Amino acid sequence: MYKMLAIDIDDTLINDEKEVTEGTKQALAEAMAHGITVTLATGRMYASAKQLASQLQLNVPLITYNGSLVKNSEDSQVLYEQSVPQPAAQLIFDYCERNGLHLQLYIDDVLYVQEDNDKIKDYAALSKIPYTVYPNFRELAAKPSTKMLIIDEPGKLDEVGAELRSLIVGQVHITKSKPHFLEIIHHEGTKGDALKYLAAKFGYDMSEVIAIGDGSNDREMLEVAGLGVAMGNAADSLKAIANYVTLSNNEDGVKHVVDKFVLQTI
């Protein structure tokens, strides 16, 4: 029997209208009423994830920043945290500066950018969180970043990701959360690392855990979960390693998983 459910947010829990449907909310409420631990596992900041957790009345630790930060939703206590190693952060900072790339830094749950532009405005609107423009951006390179994020065209980011992986080996994990978002975190700060930590904290075996996602940054948690579920709208590479492919985010794919594997009503 499954005891824990970890759900990605964007393009998984929320539909293309950026909403959690009433059907999905009801299914998750029923799962929790049956004693299932339901948490979010997202690339988003804690502040952004907490907003959604409050809507769903989740009172458990949340997996944020792609797994680099696990933090209680009730009292904001930090349970698990990994920062980008300083040598790697410095190299990435230099690389972005040299190549004119848009870089965002996440430090102590504050989002920093060097200038106000369309990239950060669109990102903030999507995540529903504020950001801080910090003109002396270079100063922030010396502070521990929970996550670093580059925004650009998908093809360009594929090239950037490949080049950065060749420059930095073993220190960081580089992945995409969306086609336009290249995310850089500590090599032990993935959703898979965080999910294993959280399951152990609750005393669950990984065979008792379901993980649901749609993107490349969900791969590690699908691999470690007892039941790794890819959304119908997921990347083909994720579907290939999933134990099960559910409906899309516009067809209540998360609700379908809860009904089938937790409540067993279908």
Backbone as CSV, one residue per row, in Angstrom:
resi,resn,N_x,N_y,N_z,CA_x,CA_y,CA_z,C_x,C_y,C_z
1,MET,0.842,-1.206,0.000,0.000,0.000,0.000,0.874,1.251,0.000
2,TYR,0.460,2.228,-0.754,1.215,3.476,-0.823,0.869,4.390,0.348
3,LYS,1.887,5.066,0.863,1.711,5.919,2.037,2.084,7.379,1.805
4,MET,2.779,7.639,0.699,3.250,8.997,0.439,3.109,9.333,-1.037
5,LEU,2.739,10.586,-1.305,2.541,11.055,-2.663,3.276,12.380,-2.837
6,ALA,4.241,12.431,-3.764,5.007,13.646,-4.047,4.636,14.124,-5.451
7,ILE,4.195,15.369,-5.551,3.640,15.870,-6.808,4.355,17.137,-7.264
8,ASP,4.813,17.131,-8.503,5.347,18.333,-9.128,4.191,19.328,-9.308
9,ILE,4.523,20.616,-9.421,3.469,21.634,-9.555,3.178,21.973,-11.014
10,ASP,4.130,22.626,-11.670,3.874,23.162,-13.011,3.714,22.061,-14.051
11,ASP,2.599,22.143,-14.795,2.270,21.182,-15.854,2.004,19.774,-15.311
12,THR,1.835,19.688,-13.996,1.490,18.409,-13.361,0.266,18.602,-12.479
13,LEU,0.459,19.258,-11.355,-0.658,19.518,-10.437,-1.593,20.585,-10.986
14,ILE,-1.006,21.624,-11.585,-1.839,22.694,-12.132,-2.005,22.507,-13.637
15,ASN,-3.162,22.927,-14.136,-3.439,22.792,-15.574,-2.885,24.003,-16.329
16,ASP,-3.189,24.097,-17.591,-2.648,25.186,-18.398,-3.233,26.541,-18.024
17,GLU,-4.316,26.522,-17.245,-4.894,27.769,-16.724,-4.251,28.151,-15.397
18,LYS,-3.226,27.398,-15.014,-2.478,27.627,-13.763,-3.357,27.414,-12.529
19,GLU,-4.274,26.468,-12.634,-5.200,26.178,-11.532,-5.171,24.700,-11.152
20,VAL,-5.486,24.426,-9.893,-5.729,23.063,-9.438,-7.234,22.864,-9.519
21,THR,-7.694,21.885,-10.269,-9.136,21.701,-10.428,-9.780,21.234,-9.131
22,GLU,-11.057,21.453,-9.024,-11.790,21.024,-7.827,-11.737,19.509,-7.679
23,GLY,-11.754,18.804,-8.810,-11.683,17.349,-8.762,-10.375,16.864,-8.161
24,THR,-9.281,17.500,-8.553,-7.971,17.135,-8.019,-7.871,17.500,-6.546
25,LYS,-8.376,18.667,-6.179,-8.364,19.071,-4.766,-9.109,18.059,-3.900
26,GLN,-10.277,17.624,-4.395,-11.091,16.671,-3.650,-10.381,15.325,-3.521
27,ALA,-9.755,14.875,-4.598,-9.044,13.591,-4.572,-7.896,13.631,-3.564
28,LEU,-7.150,14.732,-3.531,-6.030,14.859,-2.593,-6.539,14.930,-1.155
29,ALA,-7.657,15.620,-0.951,-8.247,15.699,0.391,-8.661,14.303,0.866
30,GLU,-9.218,13.503,-0.032,-9.628,12.140,0.320,-8.405,11.276,0.616
31,ALA,-7.351,11.454,-0.154,-6.121,10.693,0.084,-5.563,11.013,1.469
32,MET,-5.544,12.287,1.830,-5.051,12.679,3.158,-5.957,12.157,4.259
33,ALA,-7.247,12.118,3.996,-8.197,11.576,4.975,-7.960,10.091,5.206
34,HIS,-7.377,9.427,4.210,-7.027,8.004,4.322,-5.627,7.803,4.901
35,GLY,-5.012,8.889,5.363,-3.710,8.782,6.011,-2.508,8.895,5.092
36,ILE,-2.737,9.278,3.832,-1.630,9.425,2.886,-0.929,10.768,3.110
37,THR,0.382,10.747,3.170,1.160,11.980,3.267,1.309,12.554,1.865
38,VAL,0.785,13.757,1.652,0.843,14.409,0.349,1.760,15.620,0.438
39,THR,2.747,15.671,-0.443,3.662,16.818,-0.463,3.866,17.294,-1.891
40,LEU,4.455,18.480,-2.016,4.797,19.043,-3.319,6.292,18.880,-3.547
41,ALA,6.675,18.635,-4.781,8.088,18.514,-5.148,8.293,19.369,-6.385
42,THR,8.843,20.557,-6.194,8.849,21.554,-7.248,10.196,22.240,-7.423
43,GLY,10.399,22.803,-8.589,11.565,23.636,-8.817,11.347,25.039,-8.279
44,ARG,10.111,25.340,-7.919,9.782,26.677,-7.425,10.428,26.975,-6.070
45,MET,10.438,28.262,-5.745,10.885,28.707,-4.432,9.925,28.200,-3.360
46,TYR,10.425,28.135,-2.141,9.572,27.736,-1.023,8.381,28.685,-0.887
47,ALA,8.627,29.991,-1.003,7.560,30.981,-0.837,6.427,30.743,-1.827
48,SER,6.770,30.343,-3.053,5.767,30.076,-4.072,5.037,28.764,-3.800
49,ALA,5.783,27.730,-3.427,5.176,26.428,-3.134,4.246,26.502,-1.933
50,LYS,4.613,27.314,-0.954,3.811,27.411,0.262,2.427,27.987,-0.035
51,GLN,2.349,28.906,-0.991,1.047,29.470,-1.364,0.089,28.370,-1.815
52,LEU,0.598,27.486,-2.642,-0.230,26.399,-3.169,-0.518,25.375,-2.077
53,ALA,0.465,25.103,-1.232,0.272,24.154,-0.138,-0.836,24.628,0.797
54,SER,-0.903,25.927,1.010,-1.943,26.486,1.876,-3.326,26.274,1.270
55,GLN,-3.419,26.446,-0.049,-4.701,26.217,-0.731,-5.175,24.780,-0.566
56,LEU,-4.217,23.862,-0.577,-4.544,22.434,-0.500,-4.559,21.915,0.926
57,GLN,-4.260,22.808,1.878,-4.213,22.462,3.314,-3.205,21.350,3.594
58,LEU,-2.033,21.487,2.972,-0.942,20.548,3.223,-0.124,21.064,4.401
59,ASN,0.055,20.249,5.415,0.795,20.663,6.600,2.040,19.814,6.796
60,VAL,2.714,19.524,5.691,3.907,18.672,5.737,5.083,19.434,5.128
61,PRO,6.304,18.929,5.284,7.449,19.565,4.645,7.291,19.559,3.120
62,LEU,7.783,20.608,2.487,7.686,20.758,1.039,9.071,20.629,0.404
63,ILE,9.124,19.953,-0.731,10.367,19.812,-1.497,10.402,20.942,-2.514
64,THR,11.368,21.846,-2.380,11.425,23.024,-3.239,12.807,23.170,-3.877
65,TYR,12.911,24.131,-4.797,14.181,24.364,-5.501,14.727,23.073,-6.120
66,ASN,13.828,22.256,-6.677,14.226,20.989,-7.309,14.818,19.980,-6.342
67,GLY,14.618,20.194,-5.044,15.131,19.249,-4.054,16.231,19.824,-3.185
68,SER,16.662,21.045,-3.468,17.751,21.643,-2.695,17.306,22.152,-1.325
69,LEU,16.005,22.307,-1.143,15.491,22.784,0.143,14.205,22.048,0.510
70,VAL,14.227,21.411,1.677,13.015,20.804,2.240,12.694,21.596,3.501
71,LYS,11.482,22.135,3.538,11.139,23.073,4.601,9.701,22.837,5.055
72,ASN,9.474,22.891,6.361,8.135,22.702,6.900,7.192,23.779,6.383
73,SER,5.980,23.390,6.029,5.009,24.373,5.559,4.350,25.117,6.714
74,GLU,4.378,24.542,7.913,3.724,25.191,9.059,4.617,26.201,9.763
75,ASP,5.838,25.777,10.147,6.693,26.668,10.941,7.949,27.117,10.191
76,SER,8.044,26.760,8.894,9.167,27.173,8.039,10.523,26.662,8.522
77,GLN,10.540,25.586,9.300,11.805,25.012,9.745,12.492,24.314,8.568
78,VAL,13.781,24.583,8.391,14.556,23.955,7.330,14.988,22.557,7.781
79,LEU,14.670,21.554,6.965,15.003,20.173,7.307,16.171,19.643,6.480
80,TYR,16.256,20.099,5.247,17.293,19.600,4.338,17.641,20.742,3.393
81,GLU,18.932,21.024,3.249,19.333,22.140,2.385,20.701,21.891,1.770
82,GLN,20.793,22.170,0.489,22.061,22.059,-0.236,22.226,23.313,-1.087
83,SER,23.396,23.923,-1.027,23.668,25.112,-1.846,24.647,24.765,-2.959
84,VAL,24.604,25.549,-4.016,25.556,25.354,-5.113,26.962,25.587,-4.565
85,PRO,27.880,24.626,-4.731,29.243,24.808,-4.219,29.869,26.099,-4.756
86,GLN,30.597,26.790,-3.903,31.124,28.104,-4.256,31.976,28.131,-5.528
87,PRO,32.913,27.187,-5.720,33.710,27.214,-6.953,32.840,27.100,-8.209
88,ALA,31.812,26.250,-8.142,30.920,26.071,-9.283,30.090,27.326,-9.515
89,ALA,29.596,27.904,-8.426,28.786,29.112,-8.535,29.582,30.244,-9.182
90,GLN,30.829,30.370,-8.797,31.691,31.412,-9.349,31.911,31.201,-10.849
91,LEU,32.124,29.950,-11.226,32.341,29.633,-12.641,31.081,29.936,-13.461
92,ILE,29.922,29.553,-12.931,28.655,29.796,-13.639,28.401,31.298,-13.761
93,PHE,28.684,32.019,-12.698,28.510,33.464,-12.704,29.371,34.091,-13.799
94,ASP,30.635,33.691,-13.853,31.563,34.212,-14.866,31.093,33.853,-16.277
95,TYR,30.651,32.620,-16.441,30.195,32.135,-17.746,29.000,32.955,-18.243
96,CYS,28.032,33.190,-17.366,26.834,33.944,-17.760,27.180,35.398,-18.075
97,GLU,28.067,35.956,-17.295,28.489,37.339,-17.513,29.215,37.463,-18.855
98,ARG,30.065,36.505,-19.133,30.865,36.511,-20.358,30.001,36.318,-21.604
99,ASN,28.928,35.545,-21.463,28.069,35.225,-22.607,26.768,36.018,-22.649
100,GLY,26.632,36.988,-21.747,25.446,37.849,-21.753,24.150,37.114,-21.473
101,LEU,24.186,36.133,-20.587,23.008,35.323,-20.274,22.236,35.874,-19.073
102,HIS,20.935,35.702,-19.095,20.090,36.117,-17.974,20.192,35.073,-16.857
103,LEU,20.726,35.492,-15.724,20.912,34.598,-14.582,20.090,35.082,-13.399
104,GLN,19.443,34.142,-12.717,18.706,34.450,-11.487,19.324,33.678,-10.330
105,LEU,19.427,34.322,-9.190,19.981,33.691,-7.991,18.915,33.612,-6.915
106,TYR,18.950,32.520,-6.176,17.998,32.306,-5.082,18.802,32.159,-3.793
107,ILE,18.723,33.175,-2.951,19.511,33.213,-1.724,18.581,33.495,-0.553
108,ASP,18.550,32.587,0.428,17.670,32.744,1.603,16.228,33.011,1.186
109,ASP,15.774,32.287,0.169,14.401,32.364,-0.354,14.042,33.746,-0.896
110,VAL,15.045,34.450,-1.379,14.832,35.717,-2.095,15.366,35.540,-3.514
111,LEU,14.597,35.974,-4.491,14.985,35.877,-5.894,15.667,37.181,-6.323
112,TYR,16.905,37.067,-6.783,17.684,38.231,-7.203,17.968,38.207,-8.700
113,VAL,17.868,39.384,-9.315,18.281,39.563,-10.705,19.079,40.852,-10.811
114,GLN,19.843,40.971,-11.885,20.661,42.164,-12.046,19.870,43.339,-12.610
115,GLU,18.882,43.008,-13.476,18.086,44.082,-14.080,16.647,43.635,-14.267
116,ASP,15.778,44.609,-14.343,14.355,44.348,-14.557,14.119,44.183,-16.055
117,ASN,13.705,42.990,-16.472,13.445,42.773,-17.903,12.248,41.839,-18.079
118,ASP,11.914,41.557,-19.321,10.737,40.729,-19.606,10.887,39.307,-19.075
119,LYS,12.119,38.795,-19.074,12.332,37.422,-18.606,11.929,37.279,-17.142
120,ILE,12.366,38.187,-16.304,12.033,38.078,-14.881,10.573,38.448,-14.621
121,LYS,10.039,39.366,-15.390,8.630,39.737,-15.205,7.715,38.555,-15.514
122,ASP,8.004,37.868,-16.619,7.189,36.697,-16.990,7.350,35.574,-15.964
123,TYR,8.582,35.379,-15.504,8.848,34.330,-14.512,8.105,34.612,-13.208
124,ALA,8.170,35.855,-12.743,7.513,36.232,-11.482,5.999,36.097,-11.588
125,ALA,5.453,36.419,-12.759,4.012,36.290,-12.962,3.588,34.831,-12.901
126,LEU,4.419,33.947,-13.461,4.131,32.513,-13.440,4.187,31.958,-12.022
127,SER,5.230,32.328,-11.280,5.444,31.780,-9.934,4.692,32.523,-8.838
128,LYS,4.185,33.712,-9.194,3.453,34.541,-8.226,4.329,34.901,-7.014
129,ILE,5.543,35.307,-7.305,6.453,35.709,-6.231,7.168,37.009,-6.626
130,PRO,7.581,37.791,-5.636,8.310,39.027,-5.927,9.773,38.737,-6.237
131,TYR,10.460,39.736,-6.750,11.893,39.586,-7.015,12.602,40.878,-6.646
132,THR,13.898,40.771,-6.452,14.709,41.920,-6.057,15.743,42.221,-7.129
133,VAL,15.721,43.429,-7.644,16.734,43.868,-8.598,17.947,44.345,-7.797
134,TYR,19.079,43.726,-8.063,20.305,44.002,-7.309,21.396,44.414,-8.294
135,PRO,21.543,45.725,-8.536,22.504,46.203,-9.547,23.933,45.708,-9.317
136,ASN,24.357,45.641,-8.053,25.706,45.144,-7.757,25.690,43.619,-7.689
137,PHE,25.200,43.031,-8.771,24.946,41.593,-8.828,26.176,40.758,-8.502
138,ARG,27.327,41.256,-8.905,28.571,40.527,-8.706,28.822,40.189,-7.241
139,GLU,28.351,41.046,-6.350,28.543,40.820,-4.916,27.876,39.527,-4.449
140,LEU,26.778,39.173,-5.114,25.994,38.008,-4.691,26.676,36.680,-5.028
141,ALA,27.679,36.721,-5.896,28.370,35.494,-6.278,29.046,34.836,-5.083
142,ALA,29.358,35.616,-4.075,30.067,35.087,-2.903,29.112,34.492,-1.861
143,LYS,27.803,34.646,-2.069,26.827,34.129,-1.098,26.283,32.782,-1.557
144,PRO,25.935,31.885,-0.621,25.424,30.554,-0.994,24.072,30.650,-1.712
145,SER,24.005,30.127,-2.916,22.752,30.112,-3.683,22.099,28.740,-3.565
146,THR,20.839,28.724,-3.203,20.101,27.461,-3.179,19.925,26.938,-4.599
147,LYS,19.752,27.882,-5.533,19.576,27.510,-6.939,20.024,28.667,-7.812
148,MET,20.514,28.331,-9.012,20.831,29.322,-10.029,20.027,28.947,-11.261
149,LEU,19.459,29.940,-11.936,18.585,29.636,-13.066,18.909,30.559,-14.236
150,ILE,19.036,29.970,-15.419,19.290,30.720,-16.647,18.044,30.623,-17.525
151,ILE,17.584,31.750,-18.050,16.414,31.772,-18.930,16.841,32.168,-20.331
152,ASP,16.478,31.333,-21.313,16.816,31.626,-22.709,16.002,30.692,-23.605
153,GLU,16.285,30.734,-24.890,15.606,29.859,-25.836,16.026,28.408,-25.584
154,PRO,15.105,27.453,-25.775,15.394,26.042,-25.486,16.666,25.507,-26.137
155,GLY,16.852,25.775,-27.431,18.033,25.283,-28.119,19.316,25.861,-27.556
156,LYS,19.273,27.137,-27.251,20.437,27.806,-26.658,20.767,27.189,-25.303
157,LEU,19.741,26.900,-24.512,19.969,26.320,-23.183,20.533,24.910,-23.266
158,ASP,20.156,24.171,-24.311,20.741,22.835,-24.494,22.255,22.949,-24.683
159,GLU,22.666,23.947,-25.463,24.094,24.171,-25.688,24.790,24.622,-24.407
160,VAL,24.149,25.536,-23.695,24.720,26.053,-22.447,24.853,24.932,-21.416
161,GLY,23.807,24.118,-21.303,23.835,23.017,-20.353,24.962,22.041,-20.642
162,ALA,25.130,21.698,-21.908,26.192,20.764,-22.297,27.568,21.339,-21.992
163,GLU,27.736,22.625,-22.269,29.034,23.256,-22.031,29.328,23.348,-20.535
164,LEU,28.327,23.726,-19.745,28.541,23.842,-18.298,28.826,22.475,-17.671
165,ARG,28.172,21.432,-18.167,28.433,20.084,-17.633,29.872,19.658,-17.886
166,SER,30.416,20.095,-19.018,31.799,19.742,-19.329,32.785,20.553,-18.497
167,LEU,32.367,21.748,-18.082,33.237,22.612,-17.287,33.189,22.279,-15.798
168,ILE,32.013,21.812,-15.358,31.825,21.513,-13.930,31.407,20.053,-13.795
169,VAL,32.286,19.230,-13.324,31.984,17.798,-13.213,31.854,17.414,-11.744
170,GLY,30.690,16.811,-11.394,30.528,16.250,-10.060,30.060,17.191,-8.970
171,GLN,30.054,18.508,-9.225,29.678,19.448,-8.172,28.206,19.849,-8.212
172,VAL,27.651,19.900,-9.421,26.288,20.400,-9.566,25.430,19.453,-10.404
173,HIS,24.125,19.655,-10.293,23.156,18.949,-11.126,22.507,20.008,-12.007
174,ILE,22.537,19.800,-13.322,21.989,20.764,-14.278,20.820,20.116,-14.993
175,THR,19.661,20.776,-14.946,18.464,20.189,-15.537,17.528,21.286,-16.015
176,LYS,16.522,20.892,-16.779,15.495,21.846,-17.216,14.200,21.579,-16.450
177,SER,13.581,22.643,-15.961,12.260,22.503,-15.352,11.183,22.840,-16.374
178,LYS,11.529,23.702,-17.327,10.710,24.031,-18.481,11.673,24.245,-19.648
179,PRO,11.189,24.218,-20.879,12.097,24.365,-22.016,12.990,25.606,-21.950
180,HIS,12.460,26.697,-21.363,13.205,27.956,-21.305,13.987,28.145,-20.001
181,PHE,13.901,27.176,-19.080,14.533,27.330,-17.765,15.609,26.272,-17.553
182,LEU,16.857,26.704,-17.423,17.957,25.797,-17.100,18.321,26.010,-15.635
183,GLU,18.192,24.970,-14.833,18.372,25.090,-13.400,19.647,24.393,-12.935
184,ILE,20.368,25.061,-12.052,21.633,24.538,-11.545,21.554,24.460,-10.028
185,ILE,21.747,23.258,-9.492,21.655,23.030,-8.052,22.823,22.139,-7.604
186,HIS,22.941,21.947,-6.314,23.951,21.044,-5.758,23.711,19.631,-6.296
187,HIS,24.770,18.867,-6.475,24.623,17.526,-7.074,23.816,16.581,-6.191
188,GLU,23.657,16.911,-4.905,22.800,16.113,-4.023,21.548,16.896,-3.632
189,GLY,21.156,17.816,-4.506,19.972,18.629,-4.237,18.850,18.372,-5.216
190,THR,18.742,17.140,-5.738,17.680,16.807,-6.690,16.394,16.429,-5.955
191,LYS,15.317,16.346,-6.710,14.049,15.920,-6.123,14.153,14.488,-5.602
192,GLY,14.975,13.689,-6.252,15.171,12.313,-5.781,15.852,12.275,-4.430
193,ASP,16.889,13.091,-4.251,17.593,13.164,-2.958,16.640,13.618,-1.855
194,ALA,15.879,14.659,-2.144,14.964,15.211,-1.143,13.843,14.234,-0.804
195,LEU,13.345,13.535,-1.831,12.253,12.585,-1.594,12.716,11.420,-0.726
196,LYS,13.929,10.943,-0.967,14.468,9.864,-0.121,14.619,10.334,1.319
197,TYR,15.088,11.557,1.492,15.236,12.122,2.836,13.877,12.212,3.536
198,LEU,12.892,12.735,2.818,11.583,12.966,3.434,10.868,11.655,3.749
199,ALA,10.971,10.691,2.856,10.350,9.386,3.108,10.953,8.741,4.351
200,ALA,12.263,8.823,4.480,12.937,8.258,5.652,12.503,8.964,6.927
201,LYS,12.310,10.269,6.836,11.883,11.042,8.009,10.518,10.569,8.511
202,PHE,9.646,10.219,7.578,8.317,9.737,7.946,8.310,8.233,8.246
203,GLY,9.427,7.574,7.985,9.506,6.140,8.237,8.924,5.293,7.127
204,TYR,8.862,5.832,5.922,8.312,5.089,4.790,9.432,4.453,3.976
205,ASP,9.186,3.262,3.487,10.080,2.647,2.520,9.794,3.288,1.160
206,MET,10.797,3.373,0.308,10.574,4.012,-0.989,9.552,3.265,-1.837
207,SER,9.362,1.990,-1.558,8.348,1.228,-2.297,6.935,1.716,-1.980
208,GLU,6.800,2.499,-0.900,5.490,3.006,-0.474,5.231,4.429,-0.968
209,VAL,6.114,4.913,-1.849,6.047,6.301,-2.313,5.667,6.376,-3.790
210,ILE,4.753,7.303,-4.105,4.388,7.622,-5.488,4.942,9.006,-5.804
211,ALA,5.576,9.154,-6.957,6.052,10.458,-7.414,5.456,10.733,-8.791
212,ILE,4.941,11.957,-8.980,4.292,12.324,-10.240,4.941,13.586,-10.801
213,GLY,5.319,13.547,-12.082,5.924,14.728,-12.691,5.818,14.711,-14.200
214,ASP,6.360,15.771,-14.818,6.255,15.895,-16.275,7.569,16.264,-16.954
215,GLY,8.551,16.779,-16.197,9.737,17.326,-16.830,11.028,16.611,-16.503
216,SER,12.095,17.084,-17.120,13.414,16.485,-16.920,13.852,16.558,-15.462
217,ASN,13.441,17.611,-14.770,13.843,17.765,-13.368,13.080,16.828,-12.433
218,ASP,12.129,16.067,-12.981,11.386,15.084,-12.175,11.979,13.685,-12.291
219,ARG,12.922,13.520,-13.172,13.461,12.191,-13.467,13.965,11.475,-12.218
220,GLU,14.764,12.167,-11.407,15.391,11.522,-10.246,14.355,11.038,-9.237
221,MET,13.288,11.794,-9.036,12.298,11.337,-8.045,11.443,10.197,-8.594
222,LEU,11.211,10.175,-9.909,10.490,9.041,-10.489,11.325,7.772,-10.401
223,GLU,12.640,7.936,-10.510,13.531,6.778,-10.454,13.604,6.171,-9.061
224,VAL,13.522,6.985,-8.008,13.658,6.445,-6.649,12.330,6.021,-6.040
225,ALA,11.218,6.521,-6.561,9.903,6.201,-5.995,9.487,4.777,-6.340
226,GLY,8.671,4.204,-5.470,8.137,2.875,-5.740,7.279,2.869,-6.986
227,LEU,6.535,3.951,-7.184,5.721,4.122,-8.382,6.033,5.492,-8.964
228,GLY,6.768,5.498,-10.063,7.106,6.744,-10.744,6.120,6.978,-11.867
229,VAL,5.388,8.095,-11.786,4.316,8.374,-12.747,4.649,9.596,-13.598
230,ALA,4.561,9.442,-14.903,4.731,10.563,-15.831,3.357,11.033,-16.289
231,MET,3.211,12.341,-16.409,1.954,12.896,-16.907,1.792,12.587,-18.393
232,GLY,0.565,12.617,-18.879,0.313,12.397,-20.294,0.986,13.443,-21.159
233,ASN,1.216,14.634,-20.599,1.878,15.726,-21.305,3.379,15.787,-21.016
234,ALA,3.907,14.750,-20.375,5.325,14.737,-19.991,6.230,14.569,-21.208
235,ALA,7.490,14.913,-20.984,8.505,14.690,-22.014,8.622,13.195,-22.277
236,ASP,8.875,12.830,-23.530,8.988,11.416,-23.894,10.081,10.711,-23.088
237,SER,11.151,11.445,-22.789,12.260,10.851,-22.032,11.815,10.459,-20.625
238,LEU,10.867,11.207,-20.066,10.360,10.881,-18.729,9.378,9.710,-18.803
239,LYS,8.546,9.712,-19.818,7.605,8.595,-20.003,8.366,7.274,-20.147
240,ALA,9.530,7.337,-20.764,10.315,6.130,-21.028,10.806,5.461,-19.752
241,ILE,11.011,6.238,-18.684,11.522,5.644,-17.438,10.426,5.502,-16.375
242,ALA,9.213,5.952,-16.685,8.114,5.898,-15.713,7.537,4.494,-15.594
243,ASN,6.997,4.201,-14.413,6.283,2.933,-14.216,4.872,3.006,-14.774
244,TYR,4.358,4.243,-14.870,2.973,4.423,-15.324,2.853,5.817,-15.942
245,VAL,2.065,5.918,-17.010,1.776,7.209,-17.628,0.296,7.514,-17.418
246,THR,0.009,8.628,-16.752,-1.367,8.995,-16.444,-1.909,9.955,-17.499
247,LEU,-3.047,10.553,-17.238,-3.635,11.537,-18.147,-2.843,12.843,-18.054
248,SER,-3.164,13.788,-18.914,-2.425,15.051,-18.926,-2.863,15.956,-17.770
249,ASN,-2.142,17.066,-17.627,-2.486,18.031,-16.567,-3.797,18.738,-16.851
250,ASN,-4.270,18.694,-18.082,-5.569,19.286,-18.412,-6.706,18.271,-18.331
251,GLU,-6.359,17.037,-17.951,-7.366,15.967,-17.846,-7.381,15.360,-16.443
252,ASP,-6.946,16.133,-15.458,-6.909,15.665,-14.064,-6.041,14.412,-13.913
253,GLY,-4.859,14.460,-14.488,-3.951,13.314,-14.418,-3.563,12.929,-13.005
254,VAL,-3.402,13.920,-12.127,-3.063,13.627,-10.730,-4.238,12.937,-10.042
255,LYS,-5.427,13.427,-10.273,-6.639,12.802,-9.698,-6.748,11.348,-10.148
256,HIS,-6.447,11.097,-11.402,-6.511,9.734,-11.939,-5.570,8.801,-11.164
257,VAL,-4.373,9.272,-10.855,-3.410,8.462,-10.105,-3.931,8.175,-8.701
258,VAL,-4.467,9.198,-8.050,-4.999,9.023,-6.692,-6.169,8.035,-6.712
259,ASP,-7.071,8.203,-7.664,-8.231,7.309,-7.748,-7.820,5.863,-8.016
260,LYS,-6.812,5.682,-8.875,-6.415,4.337,-9.291,-5.545,3.630,-8.267
261,PHE,-4.537,4.327,-7.740,-3.538,3.662,-6.924,-3.682,3.884,-5.417
262,VAL,-4.393,4.938,-5.022,-4.544,5.224,-3.586,-5.949,4.876,-3.118
263,LEU,-6.952,5.499,-3.722,-8.341,5.241,-3.311,-8.896,3.968,-3.950
264,GLN,-8.279,3.561,-5.068,-8.661,2.345,-5.803,-10.149,2.332,-6.156
265,THR,-10.611,3.478,-6.689,-12.017,3.599,-7.083,-12.212,3.392,-8.588
266,ILE,-11.086,3.241,-9.307,-11.215,2.960,-10.749,-10.323,1.782,-11.099
